[in-house]
């Protein structure tokens, strides 16, 4: 492989693209948290069926007060390959997988990006990786999270070993980011790695109970 071919391959591997479409269609169930109906199941825009794993409430302490921020839900394609005791180690095996955040209050884009960045750094993820930086850029440029809106993160793997994250903001702008092996674990460590604070720890426990 010559230098030009290597350069083109690397550019394709860590590329990103933007579309406007709903990437995850959720079928609501009967249970609720904070008045928000929890999913029963979901399917991707390509027709791939996902199984609902669990959901929980994300609280954030602001000036000694616990503020309710969002309801987080997790979906996997293959429950038999996903272990709740080892979520990060098995998340790629269960792909496609998705996280959806249903916001209970307005949160500006920079705060969302900062919270994600803090979580990545706590989990020793290199935020200077091209694919991770593209993800954080998509979060920041995606606009604020309005009360009642959702953010969706969909992860999948390709037969060549590369992995793909699609980040959809509240305006249904979907940014597709390609990365190398381990990219899904990096991004899903935001909620399922080492918790960045007590609120994330509680959310993780509720989703995986």
C-alpha positions in Angstrom: 0.0 0.0 0.0 1.6 3.2 -1.1 1.5 6.6 0.7 -1.5 7.9 -1.3 -3.5 4.8 -0.7 -2.7 4.8 3.0 -3.8 8.4 3.2 -7.1 7.8 1.4 -7.7 4.7 3.6 -7.1 6.7 6.8 -9.4 9.5 5.6 -12.2 7.1 4.9 -11.7 5.2 8.2 -12.0 8.4 10.3 -14.5 10.2 8.1 -17.9 11.7 9.0 -21.0 12.7 7.2 -24.3 14.5 8.1 -27.9 13.6 7.2 -31.3 14.6 8.5 -33.4 11.5 9.4 -34.7 9.8 12.5 -32.1 7.1 13.2 -34.1 5.3 16.0 -37.8 4.6 16.1 -39.0 3.8 19.6 -42.1 1.8 20.5 -43.3 3.1 23.9 -44.2 0.7 26.7 -46.5 1.2 29.7 -43.9 2.0 32.4 -42.9 5.7 33.1 -40.1 7.6 34.8 -40.9 11.3 35.6 -43.9 11.1 33.3 -41.8 9.9 30.4 -43.0 6.6 28.8 -40.2 4.0 28.8 -39.5 2.1 25.5 -40.6 -1.4 25.0 -38.3 -1.9 22.0 -36.8 0.1 19.1 -35.7 -0.2 15.5 -33.2 1.6 13.4 -34.0 3.5 10.2 -32.6 0.5 8.3 -35.1 -1.8 10.0 -32.8 -3.4 12.5 -34.7 -4.4 15.6 -33.2 -3.5 19.0 -34.1 -4.9 22.4 -34.7 -2.5 25.4 -32.2 -3.2 28.2 -33.2 -0.6 30.8 -33.6 3.1 31.6 -32.8 5.4 34.5 -32.9 9.0 35.7 -29.8 11.2 35.4 -29.5 13.7 38.3 -26.9 16.4 38.5 -26.0 18.3 41.7 -26.1 22.0 41.1 -25.4 24.2 44.1 -26.3 21.4 46.5 -29.5 20.7 44.7 -30.1 17.5 42.7 -31.5 18.6 39.3 -33.3 16.1 37.1 -31.6 16.3 33.7 -32.6 13.4 31.5 -33.9 9.8 31.2 -31.3 7.6 29.7 -32.2 4.3 27.9 -30.1 1.5 26.4 -30.9 -0.8 23.5 -28.9 -3.7 22.1 -29.5 -6.0 19.1 -28.5 -9.2 20.9 -29.3 -9.6 24.6 -27.6 -13.0 24.7 -24.2 -11.4 23.9 -24.6 -8.4 26.3 -23.7 -8.9 29.9 -25.0 -6.3 32.4 -22.1 -7.2 34.7 -19.6 -6.3 31.9 -21.4 -3.7 29.8 -18.3 -2.1 28.1 -16.6 -5.4 27.4 -19.7 -6.8 25.7 -21.3 -3.7 24.1 -19.6 -4.2 20.7 -20.6 -7.9 20.6 -24.3 -6.9 21.0 -24.1 -4.2 18.3 -25.9 -2.4 16.8 -26.5 -0.7 20.1 -28.1 2.7 21.0 -28.3 5.1 23.9 -31.2 7.7 23.9 -31.3 10.6 26.3 -34.8 12.2 26.8 -34.2 15.6 28.4 -36.3 16.9 31.3 -34.9 20.4 31.2 -33.1 22.7 28.8 -29.3 22.1 28.6 -27.0 24.1 26.3 -24.8 22.2 23.9 -21.5 23.2 25.5 -22.6 21.8 28.9 -23.6 18.5 27.2 -20.2 18.4 25.4 -18.3 19.2 28.6 -20.1 16.4 30.6 -19.3 13.9 27.8 -15.7 15.1 27.6 -15.3 14.8 31.4 -16.7 11.2 31.3 -14.3 10.2 28.4 -11.3 11.6 30.3 -12.2 9.8 33.5 -12.3 6.6 31.4 -8.8 7.4 30.0 -10.2 7.9 26.4 -7.9 10.0 24.2 -10.1 12.9 23.3 -7.6 13.9 20.7 -8.3 10.8 18.6 -9.8 12.1 15.3 -13.0 10.1 15.6 -13.6 11.1 19.3 -12.9 14.7 18.4 -15.5 14.5 15.6 -18.0 13.1 18.0 -17.5 15.9 20.5 -17.6 18.5 17.7 -21.0 17.0 16.6 -22.3 17.3 20.2 -21.2 20.9 20.5 -22.5 22.0 17.1 -25.8 20.1 17.4 -27.4 22.8 19.5 -28.9 22.8 23.0 -31.1 20.1 24.4 -34.6 21.4 24.9 -37.0 20.0 27.5 -38.8 17.1 25.9 -36.2 16.6 23.1 -33.9 13.5 22.6 -30.3 12.9 21.7 -29.5 9.5 20.3 -26.2 7.7 19.9 -26.2 4.6 17.7 -23.2 2.3 17.5 -22.4 -0.5 15.0 -19.5 -2.5 13.7 -18.4 -3.3 10.1 -17.1 -6.6 8.7 -13.6 -5.0 8.2 -13.3 -4.4 12.0 -14.0 -0.6 11.9 -16.8 0.8 14.0 -19.4 3.6 13.4 -21.1 6.0 15.7 -24.1 8.0 14.6 -25.0 11.0 16.8 -28.4 12.5 16.3 -29.2 15.8 18.0 -32.7 17.2 18.9 -33.1 18.6 15.4 -32.7 15.1 13.9 -29.4 16.0 12.4 -27.5 12.8 12.3 -23.7 12.8 12.1 -22.0 9.6 11.1 -18.5 9.1 12.4 -16.2 6.1 11.4 -13.4 4.9 13.7 -11.2 2.0 14.5 -11.8 -1.0 16.7 -12.7 0.1 20.3 -14.6 3.3 19.1 -17.9 2.0 20.5 -16.4 1.2 23.9 -14.8 4.7 24.0 -18.2 6.5 23.4 -20.3 4.2 25.5 -17.9 4.6 28.4 -19.7 7.9 28.9 -22.5 6.1 30.7 -21.2 2.6 31.2 -17.6 3.0 32.1 -16.2 4.5 35.3 -18.9 7.0 36.4 -18.0 10.7 36.2 -20.2 11.5 39.3 -22.7 10.0 41.6 -25.6 10.9 39.3 -24.1 8.9 36.4 -23.3 6.0 38.8 -27.0 5.9 39.8 -28.1 6.1 36.2 -25.8 3.3 35.2 -27.1 1.1 38.1 -30.7 1.8 37.2 -30.2 0.9 33.5 -28.3 -2.3 34.3 -30.4 -3.6 37.2 
